[in-house]
Amino acid sequence: MTTDLFSPIEVAGLTFPHRIAMAPLTRSRATQPGNVPGAMNVTYYQQRASAALIITEATQISQQGQGYAWTPGIHSAEQIDGWKRVAEAVHNQGGRIFMQLWHVGRVSHPSFQPNGALPVAPSALPVPGKTFIVDELGNGNWGEIPVPQELDLAGIRPIIDDYATAARHAISAGMDGVEIHAGNGYLLDQFINSESNHRTDQYGGSSQNRARLLLEVTDAICAAVGPSRVGVRLTPLGRFMGMGDEAPEETFGYIAEQLNERKLAYLHLVEPSVVGTSLDENTDPRWDGIMALLRKKFTGTLIVAGGYDLQKAKDAIASGRADIVAFGRPFIANPDLPKRFADGHPLNEPDQTTFFGGDARGYTDYPTI
Ligand SMILES: Cc1cc2nc3c(=O)[nH]c(=O)nc-3n(C[C@H](O)[C@H](O)[C@H](O)COP(=O)(O)O)c2cc1C
């Protein structure tokens, strides 16, 4: 049988009926107080259960890991219960779901931090960007990001433990696995990239040292839930939130090599033409080389995302560039995206004004065919 976008693939002991996955998408609609997934979130994920795999929106592993208003967590009993309903609804529709685990590091605000503390980071460097907070009146607003607190070694260990605990919670909530969010300028990416990591201890300096936290987190999560249930998302060459690396081939090549040894469920790469949540046509000329290098070094299942349409996705699978393609914005607007692609139906256009926060509008009201 030839491999194409509509051929099945085995991942994590599960059979995906095709290769059209739903990318992780923050939608900032968790029930308040407590950042708990509620009934509206259950409906949203259930509607999209025909994806080969749903990767949930980024979900904070701890209160310290939150950086934006109304994003869900996986560190309280109520949150675990809420996610149970989501996983059950997706499974009832025959779907598969991994939870994306998130610690934002420096992309946060004291209003989210325990005791109003400063957000934490590999180094105390200013952050080029803003985050979305809730002001004193309870309204959502853009908030300035303060210069973060540099993590000392005693501060790093509990974060690794929080990742492992969160992974256990995700599995106990019925998730089929977890995806470690190591991209988009959040904590693990801040350690990986030389631009944001000026440390001189074992977590800074060389590519190997900067990759250390990601690998320790990966190992802790693998020990907690088993490597076949663990995926990792990376955004090599990404520039969102002040990222940049002095030797990306070496850094990401080393990471791919190391992750390969761990026999994970998959590696997930985002095309650098996507900066955060927007398309940027200035594709980095080094990308094709890095992509080829990582494909060679990581011999397991590879997911790609970022700016794909049906034709590009078909080409990516046919050419062996990747094994699975994840779609972000198309899945926001098309809950039945795999069917539309398979049957050649036109797509609904996503409404950007309802991406983050709000009610069912632009969330659960996109029509199916
Ligand atoms: C509204 C929105 C929220 C997003 N949230 C996340 C997220 O929580 N975690 C993540 O890794 N990427 C996130 N992304 C990036 C997407 O996963 C994806 O890589 C990006 O949208 C490019 O894919 P697309 O061109 O198919 O939309 C988000 C993108 C959008 C548009």
The ligand as an SDF file (V2000), in Angstrom:
LIG
                    3D

 31 33  0  0  0  0  0  0  0  0999 V2000
   -5.2490   30.4880   18.1870 C   0  0  0  0  0  0  0  0  0  0  0  0
   -3.9570   29.7350   18.2150 C   0  0  0  0  0  0  0  0  0  0  0  0
   -3.5100   29.1640   19.3800 C   0  0  0  0  0  0  0  0  0  0  0  0
   -2.3370   28.4070   19.4190 C   0  0  0  0  0  0  0  0  0  0  0  0
   -1.9590   27.7770   20.5750 N   0  0  0  0  0  0  0  0  0  0  0  0
   -0.8880   26.9530   20.5830 C   0  0  0  0  0  0  0  0  0  0  0  0
   -0.5810   26.1640   21.7370 C   0  0  0  0  0  0  0  0  0  0  0  0
   -1.2880   26.1860   22.7490 O   0  0  0  0  0  0  0  0  0  0  0  0
    0.5090   25.3740   21.6890 N   0  0  0  0  0  0  0  0  0  0  0  0
    1.3150   25.3000   20.5750 C   0  0  0  0  0  0  0  0  0  0  0  0
    2.3060   24.5600   20.5730 O   0  0  0  0  0  0  0  0  0  0  0  0
    1.0240   26.0110   19.4570 N   0  0  0  0  0  0  0  0  0  0  0  0
   -0.0630   26.8020   19.4350 C   0  0  0  0  0  0  0  0  0  0  0  0
   -0.3970   27.4660   18.2740 N   0  0  0  0  0  0  0  0  0  0  0  0
    0.3360   27.1810   17.0310 C   0  0  0  0  0  0  0  0  0  0  0  0
   -0.3860   26.0690   16.2500 C   0  0  0  0  0  0  0  0  0  0  0  0
   -0.2990   24.8290   16.9210 O   0  0  0  0  0  0  0  0  0  0  0  0
    0.2070   25.8840   14.8420 C   0  0  0  0  0  0  0  0  0  0  0  0
    1.5550   25.5040   14.9290 O   0  0  0  0  0  0  0  0  0  0  0  0
    0.0810   27.1660   14.0240 C   0  0  0  0  0  0  0  0  0  0  0  0
   -1.2430   27.6800   14.0800 O   0  0  0  0  0  0  0  0  0  0  0  0
    0.4290   26.9090   12.5550 C   0  0  0  0  0  0  0  0  0  0  0  0
   -0.4080   25.9500   12.0000 O   0  0  0  0  0  0  0  0  0  0  0  0
   -1.6110   26.3660   10.9920 P   0  0  0  0  0  0  0  0  0  0  0  0
   -0.9550   27.1320    9.8670 O   0  0  0  0  0  0  0  0  0  0  0  0
   -2.1600   25.0480   10.5320 O   0  0  0  0  0  0  0  0  0  0  0  0
   -2.5650   27.1890   11.7600 O   0  0  0  0  0  0  0  0  0  0  0  0
   -1.5650   28.2560   18.2390 C   0  0  0  0  0  0  0  0  0  0  0  0
   -1.9980   28.8630   17.0570 C   0  0  0  0  0  0  0  0  0  0  0  0
   -3.1780   29.5860   17.0250 C   0  0  0  0  0  0  0  0  0  0  0  0
   -3.6490   30.1880   15.7110 C   0  0  0  0  0  0  0  0  0  0  0  0
  1  2  1  0
  2  3  1  0
  2 30  2  0
  3  4  2  0
  4  5  1  0
  4 28  1  0
  5  6  2  0
  6  7  1  0
  6 13  1  0
  7  8  2  0
  7  9  1  0
  9 10  1  0
 10 11  2  0
 10 12  1  0
 12 13  2  0
 13 14  1  0
 14 15  1  0
 14 28  1  0
 15 16  1  0
 16 17  1  0
 16 18  1  0
 18 19  1  0
 18 20  1  0
 20 21  1  0
 20 22  1  0
 22 23  1  0
 23 24  1  0
 24 25  2  0
 24 26  1  0
 24 27  1  0
 28 29  2  0
 29 30  1  0
 30 31  1  0
M  END
$$$$
